[in-house]
Amino acid sequence: MKKILKIIFRIILFVILILVGIYLYLTDFGRKGILSNEPRNPRIEIPITYNISWWSYQEDLSIENLEVNIVESKLNLFNSKSLISYKIKGRIKYDGHWIPSIKEVHISERINKDSTQNINRIIEFTPIVKVEENKFKNGGTEYFEFKNEHTITSGNWGWNRIKFICRNKEQIIELRQTK
């Protein structure tokens, strides 16, 4: 009888371990589970970089519109992450046979130390220009528009004001972190 109970206990334990493993696998190891309210992974049209390198042709870049929207924000005691989308429209003037386009976006995030602005964080977007040779064109203007998503973290309890900057365009959004 004791042997049968041990075998049944081991089978039940094995089944429980299998079920926990399946749950963790299906929920991205708890990231999308019952206790987590984190947003989904961001969708990206243009690759993102956090490194500064040799960027040529940036002076001909002109930003016409910056639009930032909150996609998913379930801030509470266990979650401080929100998903935002940003849409950038602009143009790049060029001379000669080198046609510009947007290669990637540089993102810079920092905490605002200036308490007079009542802004917690500042996030800057810088579209990075690349050029390709085209013998059939000789000067002109290339227009661009792209939309990416980005996960941000609130910094404090209560209202968090975040300022987004892209060249000469700015937008502020507010998120509320509750306990």
Secondary structure, DSSP 8 states (H G I E B T S, - for coil): -HHHHHHHHHHHHHHHHHHHHHHHHHTTTTTTSSS---------SS-EE-------SGGGEEEEEEEEEEEEE--BTTB-EEEEEEEEEEEEEE-TTEEEEEEEEEEEEEE---GGGT-SEEEEEEEEEEEEE-TT--SEEEEEEEEEEEEEE--SSEEEEEEEEETTEEEEEEEEE--
